[in-house]
Amino acid sequence: MFTNNTTLVLTGGGMRCAWSGGLLYGLNECGIHPKCIVAASGNVGNATYFCSGQYESGKRIWTEHLTGGRFISFLRPKRVIDIDYLIDDVLRTYETIHWEAVRSSKTQIICPIHAVYSDTVKIGSNQDINYEFLRASMALPVIYGKDVILDGVAYRDFAFTPSELCDYAPQDSDIVVIDVRMQNRFVRLLGKPFMRPKPEKELSQEIRIVIPKIKSHILSRSKETLCSIFEDGRRFAHENVSQLQ
Protein backbone atom coordinates (compact mmCIF):
# COMPACT_ATOMS: atom_id res chain seq x y z
CA MET A 1 0.00 0.00 0.00
CA PHE A 2 2.68 2.53 1.01
CA THR A 3 5.55 3.43 -1.33
CA ASN A 4 7.77 6.43 -1.94
CA ASN A 5 5.29 7.49 -4.65
CA THR A 6 2.38 7.62 -2.19
CA THR A 7 0.47 10.78 -1.38
CA LEU A 8 -0.91 10.48 2.14
CA VAL A 9 -4.12 12.39 2.79
CA LEU A 10 -4.53 12.82 6.55
CA THR A 11 -7.82 14.13 7.93
CA GLY A 12 -8.16 15.94 11.21
CA GLY A 13 -9.43 14.06 14.24
CA GLY A 14 -8.26 15.69 17.45
CA MET A 15 -6.20 13.39 19.64
CA ARG A 16 -7.01 10.50 17.32
CA CYS A 17 -4.30 11.98 15.08
CA ALA A 18 -1.87 10.09 17.33
CA TRP A 19 -2.61 7.11 15.05
CA SER A 20 -1.34 9.05 12.04
CA GLY A 21 1.72 10.07 14.04
CA GLY A 22 2.47 6.42 14.68
CA LEU A 23 1.88 5.62 11.01
CA LEU A 24 4.44 8.20 9.88
CA TYR A 25 6.91 7.01 12.52
CA GLY A 26 6.53 3.45 11.24
CA LEU A 27 6.88 4.46 7.59
CA ASN A 28 10.22 6.07 8.35
CA GLU A 29 11.35 2.92 10.14
CA CYS A 30 10.52 1.04 6.92
CA GLY A 31 12.43 3.50 4.76
CA ILE A 32 9.29 4.97 3.19
CA HIS A 33 9.09 8.72 2.65
CA PRO A 34 5.87 9.61 0.79
CA LYS A 35 5.99 11.89 -2.20
CA CYS A 36 3.44 14.21 -0.59
CA ILE A 37 1.40 14.61 2.60
CA VAL A 38 -1.89 16.51 2.45
CA ALA A 39 -2.84 17.18 6.06
CA ALA A 40 -5.40 19.04 8.12
CA SER A 41 -5.75 19.98 11.79
CA GLY A 42 -3.57 17.96 14.19
CA ASN A 43 -2.00 16.07 11.32
CA VAL A 44 -0.33 19.25 10.06
CA GLY A 45 2.03 18.92 13.03
CA ASN A 46 2.61 15.25 12.26
CA ALA A 47 3.49 16.08 8.66
CA THR A 48 5.85 18.86 9.74
CA TYR A 49 7.86 16.70 12.13
CA PHE A 50 8.04 13.92 9.56
CA CYS A 51 9.47 16.32 6.96
CA SER A 52 11.93 17.77 9.46
CA GLY A 53 13.25 14.28 10.22
CA GLN A 54 12.41 14.68 13.93
CA TYR A 55 10.70 11.33 14.29
CA GLU A 56 11.46 10.89 17.99
CA SER A 57 10.15 14.39 18.70
CA GLY A 58 6.93 13.52 16.92
CA LYS A 59 6.59 10.43 19.07
CA ARG A 60 7.31 12.26 22.33
CA ILE A 61 4.69 14.90 21.57
CA TRP A 62 1.93 12.29 21.47
CA THR A 63 3.18 9.91 24.15
CA GLU A 64 4.55 12.42 26.68
CA HIS A 65 3.80 16.12 26.14
CA LEU A 66 0.07 15.87 25.35
CA THR A 67 -0.87 13.37 28.04
CA GLY A 68 -2.37 14.37 31.39
CA GLY A 69 -4.22 17.60 32.18
CA ARG A 70 -1.83 20.30 30.97
CA PHE A 71 -2.93 20.28 27.31
CA ILE A 72 -6.54 19.20 27.77
CA SER A 73 -8.47 20.32 30.84
CA PHE A 74 -12.24 20.25 31.24
CA LEU A 75 -11.84 22.81 34.05
CA ARG A 76 -11.26 25.46 31.36
CA PRO A 77 -14.70 25.67 29.64
CA LYS A 78 -13.59 28.31 27.12
CA ARG A 79 -10.19 26.74 26.45
CA VAL A 80 -10.51 23.00 26.92
CA ILE A 81 -7.57 22.47 24.58
CA ASP A 82 -4.59 24.79 25.20
CA ILE A 83 -3.19 25.19 21.69
CA ASP A 84 -0.92 28.00 22.91
CA TYR A 85 0.80 25.57 25.28
CA LEU A 86 1.27 23.13 22.40
CA ILE A 87 2.73 25.73 20.03
CA ASP A 88 4.70 27.98 22.39
CA ASP A 89 5.96 25.47 24.93
CA VAL A 90 6.03 22.07 23.25
CA LEU A 91 6.78 22.91 19.60
CA ARG A 92 8.86 26.05 20.06
CA THR A 93 10.78 25.05 23.17
CA TYR A 94 10.77 21.36 24.10
CA GLU A 95 10.74 19.93 20.55
CA THR A 96 11.91 22.90 18.47
CA ILE A 97 11.15 22.34 14.79
CA HIS A 98 14.11 22.25 12.39
CA TRP A 99 12.56 24.48 9.76
CA GLU A 100 15.47 24.28 7.31
CA ALA A 101 14.99 20.51 7.15
CA VAL A 102 11.27 21.04 6.45
CA ARG A 103 12.12 23.44 3.60
CA SER A 104 14.55 20.97 2.00
CA SER A 105 12.49 17.81 2.56
CA LYS A 106 11.82 15.55 -0.44
CA THR A 107 8.30 15.02 0.91
CA GLN A 108 5.96 17.81 -0.13
CA ILE A 109 3.54 19.24 2.45
CA ILE A 110 0.15 20.61 1.40
CA CYS A 111 -1.89 21.90 4.34
CA PRO A 112 -5.10 23.93 3.87
CA ILE A 113 -6.57 26.18 6.54
CA HIS A 114 -9.96 27.89 6.32
CA ALA A 115 -10.73 31.58 6.71
CA VAL A 116 -13.37 32.26 9.35
CA TYR A 117 -15.41 34.96 7.61
CA SER A 118 -15.22 33.80 4.00
CA ASP A 119 -15.16 30.55 2.07
CA THR A 120 -11.48 30.93 1.20
CA VAL A 121 -8.62 28.55 1.88
CA LYS A 122 -4.96 29.32 2.50
CA ILE A 123 -2.47 26.58 1.56
CA GLY A 124 0.66 25.99 3.59
CA SER A 125 3.69 24.28 2.06
CA ASN A 126 7.23 23.34 3.05
CA GLN A 127 8.39 26.82 2.12
CA ASP A 128 5.96 28.93 4.12
CA ILE A 129 4.56 26.86 6.97
CA ASN A 130 5.58 28.22 10.41
CA TYR A 131 4.51 28.17 14.05
CA GLU A 132 1.63 30.59 13.52
CA PHE A 133 0.33 28.57 10.60
CA LEU A 134 0.43 25.49 12.83
CA ARG A 135 -1.51 27.41 15.50
CA ALA A 136 -4.17 28.36 12.95
CA SER A 137 -4.49 24.81 11.64
CA MET A 138 -5.19 23.51 15.16
CA ALA A 139 -7.40 26.36 16.41
CA LEU A 140 -10.40 24.19 17.18
CA PRO A 141 -13.64 26.19 17.34
CA VAL A 142 -15.30 26.54 20.76
CA ILE A 143 -12.79 24.45 22.72
CA TYR A 144 -9.80 26.67 21.86
CA GLY A 145 -11.77 29.88 22.08
CA LYS A 146 -10.16 32.20 19.55
CA ASP A 147 -9.18 32.65 15.92
CA VAL A 148 -5.64 33.05 14.64
CA ILE A 149 -4.78 36.08 12.50
CA LEU A 150 -2.43 35.58 9.54
CA ASP A 151 -1.77 38.60 7.29
CA GLY A 152 -4.87 40.30 8.64
CA VAL A 153 -7.19 37.32 8.00
CA ALA A 154 -8.77 35.20 10.75
CA TYR A 155 -8.34 31.43 10.48
CA ARG A 156 -9.38 28.45 12.55
CA ASP A 157 -9.40 24.67 12.34
CA PHE A 158 -11.95 23.36 9.85
CA ALA A 159 -13.59 19.99 9.23
CA PHE A 160 -12.15 19.31 5.78
CA THR A 161 -13.59 16.12 4.35
CA PRO A 162 -11.41 13.47 2.66
CA SER A 163 -12.73 14.45 -0.78
CA GLU A 164 -11.90 18.12 -0.17
CA LEU A 165 -8.37 17.22 0.91
CA CYS A 166 -7.92 14.93 -2.11
CA ASP A 167 -8.56 17.93 -4.35
CA TYR A 168 -5.15 19.24 -3.27
CA ALA A 169 -3.28 15.96 -3.85
CA PRO A 170 -0.95 15.60 -6.86
CA GLN A 171 -2.66 13.42 -9.43
CA ASP A 172 0.53 11.66 -10.53
CA SER A 173 0.91 9.71 -7.30
CA ASP A 174 -0.87 6.87 -5.49
CA ILE A 175 -3.32 8.47 -3.07
CA VAL A 176 -4.00 6.83 0.29
CA VAL A 177 -6.55 8.51 2.57
CA ILE A 178 -6.18 8.02 6.33
CA ASP A 179 -9.50 9.04 7.85
CA VAL A 180 -9.16 9.32 11.63
CA ARG A 181 -12.30 11.40 12.16
CA MET A 182 -14.68 10.20 14.85
CA GLN A 183 -17.94 9.43 13.12
CA ASN A 184 -20.57 9.61 15.83
CA ARG A 185 -23.65 11.77 16.26
CA PHE A 186 -22.23 13.99 19.00
CA VAL A 187 -19.13 14.96 17.01
CA ARG A 188 -21.14 15.59 13.84
CA LEU A 189 -23.56 17.79 15.79
CA LEU A 190 -20.72 19.72 17.48
CA GLY A 191 -18.88 20.22 14.21
CA LYS A 192 -21.90 21.05 12.02
CA PRO A 193 -21.48 24.86 12.24
CA PHE A 194 -17.89 24.49 11.03
CA MET A 195 -18.55 22.28 7.99
CA ARG A 196 -19.64 23.26 4.52
CA PRO A 197 -23.37 22.47 4.03
CA LYS A 198 -22.75 20.63 0.75
CA PRO A 199 -22.62 16.84 0.50
CA GLU A 200 -19.25 15.15 0.33
CA LYS A 201 -18.14 13.92 -3.07
CA GLU A 202 -17.51 10.23 -3.59
CA LEU A 203 -13.84 9.35 -3.85
CA SER A 204 -12.49 7.47 -6.84
CA GLN A 205 -12.21 3.71 -6.53
CA GLU A 206 -8.53 4.16 -7.38
CA ILE A 207 -7.99 5.98 -4.11
CA ARG A 208 -7.28 3.72 -1.15
CA ILE A 209 -9.19 4.69 2.00
CA VAL A 210 -8.11 3.54 5.46
CA ILE A 211 -10.49 4.10 8.38
CA PRO A 212 -8.62 2.85 11.46
CA LYS A 213 -10.46 1.37 14.41
CA ILE A 214 -9.26 3.79 17.06
CA LYS A 215 -10.43 3.20 20.60
CA SER A 216 -10.38 6.83 21.64
CA HIS A 217 -12.46 9.98 21.45
CA ILE A 218 -11.16 13.26 20.05
CA LEU A 219 -10.21 14.66 23.49
CA SER A 220 -8.42 11.67 24.98
CA ARG A 221 -5.57 12.59 27.33
CA SER A 222 -4.72 9.18 28.78
CA LYS A 223 -1.04 8.33 28.37
CA GLU A 224 -1.86 4.64 28.08
CA THR A 225 -4.49 5.31 25.40
CA LEU A 226 -2.35 7.68 23.34
CA CYS A 227 0.68 5.38 23.47
CA SER A 228 -1.52 2.49 22.36
CA ILE A 229 -3.02 4.48 19.48
CA PHE A 230 0.43 5.63 18.34
CA GLU A 231 1.71 2.04 18.41
CA ASP A 232 -1.32 0.84 16.43
CA GLY A 233 -0.51 3.31 13.65
CA ARG A 234 3.16 2.30 13.69
CA ARG A 235 2.22 -1.37 13.45
CA PHE A 236 -0.12 -0.68 10.53
CA ALA A 237 2.73 0.97 8.62
CA HIS A 238 4.97 -2.07 9.05
CA GLU A 239 2.19 -4.41 7.92
CA ASN A 240 1.29 -2.45 4.79
CA VAL A 241 4.55 -1.30 3.22
CA SER A 242 4.81 -2.49 -0.38
CA GLN A 243 7.72 -4.87 -0.86
CA LEU A 244 8.64 -3.53 -4.30
CA GLN A 245 9.93 0.01 -4.06
N, C-alpha and C positions, 0 to 999 in steps of 0.2 A: 504493500500500500504506500509506504513512505519511501521516496527517493530524493536525490538532490535536485530533481526537476519538479518537485511538489510545491504547489502553493497551498499553504495552510490558511484556512479561513477560521478565525477564532472568535466566537460570539462572546458577549459579556455574560456575566452570571454571578456577580458578587464573589463571595469566598469560594464558590464552586470552581472559580478559575484556577484554584490550586491544582486541579486535575490537569489543566493545560500546561501549568508550570512543570509538573512532573513529566508530561509528555515531551516537552522540549528538552528537559534535562536528559531523558532517556534517548532521544534522537541524537543528541551530541555524543553520548556514550557509544552509540552505534556508528558514529562517523557520518551521520546524515545532517546536512545543513540545507534546509529548503531554499528553493529559489526565491520565494517571497512569502511573507507573512502578512495577511490582512487581519487586523485585530481591532477590537472595540473594548471599551471599558477597562476592567482589570487586566485583560490580556494585552493591553498596550504595554504595560510594565513588563509582562513576561516576554514579549517580543523584543523589547529594548535590551533587557539583560541577556537574552540569547544572542543578539547581534553584537553586544559588547564583549562577549566571551566570558562573562562573569556568571558562570553556571552555578557555582557554589553560593554566590550571593543570592541568586534567584531562589535557590532552595532554602536558604536561611530566612529569607523574607517570609515565606509561607509557613515554615515549620518552627520558627522562633519569634520573629519580630511581630507577627500579626496574631499571635495566640494570646489568650488571656483577655483582660478587660481594658488594656490601654488603648487599643485601636477601636474596638467595638464596645460601647457601654450603653445599656438601656436606661441608665440614670441620666443621660443627656438627651432628653426628648427631641431637641432641635438639632442635635449633632450626634446621632447615634454612632455614625462612622466618622472618625477623625481623620479626614484625608490630609489635613495640614500636618499632623504627626507623621503620616506615611511619607509625604513628600519631603518635608523639611528636616525631620529627624532621621528616618530610616533611609530614604533614597539619597538625600544630600550628604548625610553625615556618616551613618553606620555602614552603608553599602554604596558609597559614592560611585555614580555611573561614570564609566570611561567613555566619554562622548566621542573622542577621536576614533575609538574602535568601532563605535556605532556608525560613524560617518563612512568608514572604509570597509564595512562589512560586505561580504559577497551576497548576503541575504538581504533582499529589499524589504523595507517596512512600508506598509500603506495603512494609515490609521485615520479614519474619519471621526470628526467630532461635530456636533450639531449646534447651530446657533439657537439661542433661546427664543428670540422674538421674530424669527423668520425661518423659512424652510430652506436654509442654506447650509452647506456642509464645508468645513475646512479640512483639508487632507494633510496629515503629517507624514513626513518621510524621514529617511536616515539623515538627510541634510539639515532639516529644520526642527525636528522634534527636540524638546527641552523639558526642563522640570515643570514649567508652567503649562505646557501642552499636556503633560502627564496629569497634572492637577485637574485640568479641564476635562480630560477624558474620563476621570474617575469621580467627578463631582455629581454624585448620585442625588437626584431630586429628593426633597423632603428630609431624608436622613443625613444629608450633609449640610443643608441649610443655606447654601449661597451659590451664586454663579461665579464663574471665573472669567475675567476680562482679558482678552487677547486682542491687541491692536484696536481697542475701543469697542469690541464686540463681545457680548456676553455668551458664554458657552456652558453647557453642562452635559453630563452623561446622558446617553440616549439609547433607547432599546432598538438598535439596528437589528433587523432580521437577517437570517442567513442569506436570503436572496438579495437583499440590499448590499450586503458586504461582498457577495460574489460579483456584483457589478464592477467592483474596483479591482478584481483579480486579473492578472495577465492571462490572456486567452491561449497563450502558447505553452502552458504548463498543465500539469495534472492537478486538478483542484480537489482538495480534501477538506470538507467542512467539519469542524469540531463544535458541536452545539451543546454547550454546558448550561444553557438557560434552564431555570426550574419551571416546568410547565404545570403549575397548579392554579386553581381558581383565585386564590388569594394574591399571588404574585401578578397574575394577569390583571386583576382588578386594581391593584396598587399602581401598576405601571401603565394603565390605560391612558391617563392624561399625557403621557410622555411617549406615546407611539403614534405613528401616522395612521389615520383612520382608513387607509386603503388595505385591501386584502394582500396577503403575501403571495408573490409569484411562485409557481412551482419550479423547482430546480431541475436542471437537465439530468437525465438518467446517467450521463457520463460523469457527473460529479458524485464523488463518494461522500456520504454523510454518516458521521459517527455521532451517536447520541449516548454518551456514557451513562451507566447506572451509578450515579453518585449519591451516596447515603449522607446527604448534608443539605441544609437549607442555605439561602444566600447570605445569612448573617452568622454562620457558624464561627465560633472562636475557640473551640476545643482543640488543644494541641494534639491530642490523640486522633481526633477526627481529621484535622488538616494534614497531619503526617500520613495518615492512611490514604487520603484522597490523592496526595502528591505521589505516593508510592504506586497507587493504582494506575495513574497516568504514565509513570515511568515504565511500569511493567507492560502496559499496552504498547508503548513504543517498541520495546524489545521484541514483542510477539508479532509485530506487523511491519517490520522493516523488510523491504524487498531484497531478495538475495542478489539479484543482478543489478549492479549500479552502472 
